[in-house]
């Protein structure tokens, strides 16, 4: 009964949303994703009888790479919900698609050997239909942050229905396991965060310029201005210092460059767009390209990790830690607690203290990774380890 009621409500909401979806289609951010997800434009079904991975965004698409590398290429199918995620999964396999909205999945989903869903992509009909068509359904890297768990608890009645269609769960921690069990999940194994399983591999070798290199990584609104102001004080003491700014979302590249340009003009700094000059040749470098952070970490002395100076939840610190950078994070890293615990040397400070913390960089510890995750349990579940 729940299945039918949910489907009817989802269908009604879909019909009501169509005018708004059409309007959103004109925005650059959604120009390819909305037509594909909500109208199946150029979005043919995945080939049957494979191992279907579903991820949300660019970061999650990167995180599944160690699993993808262990699976026969002909078996891989991948879906995502974001434009940045799609740009990456297309490099893994041609059998990559946007995930259609739920009520469009009935005819779109073909029988697969397994459905492997990353973290908290809780699409009820995706699990239900995939399982009904014979797929083993697996949730990997499952987590419940302190911030989000109370919200999930309020919807416990819904998640108990959803987890009826999930065969196996691989959680990041014992706390996550306990919280998932309270929502109705069963057959849970704790394996750690799979983002710790991969060894970052630079795609190019950059020449490190003279002076102190500060990287503002995966930044969000308000964080760029905060970092620019802190950098100004540092540069007064270290004239050769250079700042690399890497916005999290590509639709903000122009916005961040214009902000930085005004800032550079005011302080008489040189500035460049990385897409036009792919080297660190100016006082401020705005990186308006995807997939460059790993390369930039190899030459960075200090990484100011975005997403935590505003209440966003923080971002992946594994990559800068692998290269031993000094890492500064804000206090709002609630989505990354398990990952931060796996790293030594992260300095946490409030946004009001960022300038003082950066000025004190010589006393900051170098970061390092304490342990990595073994993904063999997941691979064995997929029956591809001999």
Beta strands, then each sheet from edge to edge (+ up, - down):
strand 1: 51-54
strand 2: 76-80
strand 3: 96-98
strand 4: 114-118
strand 5: 136-142
strand 6: 168-171
strand 7: 188-190
strand 8: 213-219
strand 9: 242-247
strand 10: 271-273
strand 11: 284-286
strand 12: 302-305
strand 13: 326-329
strand 14: 343-344
strand 15: 346-348
strand 16: 368-369
sheet 1: 3+ 2+ 1+ 4+ 5+ 6+ 7+
sheet 2: 10+ 11+ 9+ 8+ 12+ 13+ 15+
sheet 3: 14+ 16-
end
